[in-house]
Amino acid sequence: MELTKTITDIKFIKRTIIVLIGTFILALSARLQTPLAPVPATMQTFAVLLLGIMLGYKLAFISVLIYLIQGALGLPVFAAGGGIIYFTGPTSGYLFGFLLGAFFSGKIRPNQDSAIVFFKLLFSVSFIYMFGIIWLWFFKGLSTNFNEIFAIGAKPFLLIELYKLLILAVLSNLIFKIRPFI
């Protein structure tokens, strides 16, 4: 009985460390940015999808959730800092979309053709952009033309996003090899 408790404790500690490493990766990816107004181009979507593929849906989702909590508590983990006030800004929808992006990319199974993985990643990242654009529209005012919202909240990032997805799709089978150790 004691051995079972010890193994359970070790698994918990290991997963906690993995989740904290995931939050660190997300924080670091927020700092890799090209400032565009009002939404900066960061490597966060890449990191979210990478965590999904690497950690699976549960640990990736928890990593993103803890990351959001860290930011809400004021840790400077987001692209422009941190704090609860950050969730009232123009990028809040993207941040919450990370949860579904991590969840769905974590559902992708190993040993699939790269093209299939690409489309599943496209599906996953679409939640980030849907939440982001919808929130940005509310933030700018619903009277704002949706085409204008799309032009500032998605269009500048689409080509960059395609490259990120292609890289992840091509490397996915290598990334999946990490998952059994987690």
GICOR-V173406 format. One line per field, one symbol per residue. phi: phi as a letter, one per 20 degrees, with the letter a starting at -180 (. if undefined). Layout:
BEGIN
phi->???
END
This chain:
BEGIN
phi->.fffffffffffffffffffffffffffffeebdfcdedfeceffgfffgfgffdnffffffgfffgffgfffofeeegcpaoffgfdefegffgffggfffffffefefmdggfffgffffffffffffffffffffffoffffffffffddbgfdffgffffffffffegffffffgfee
END
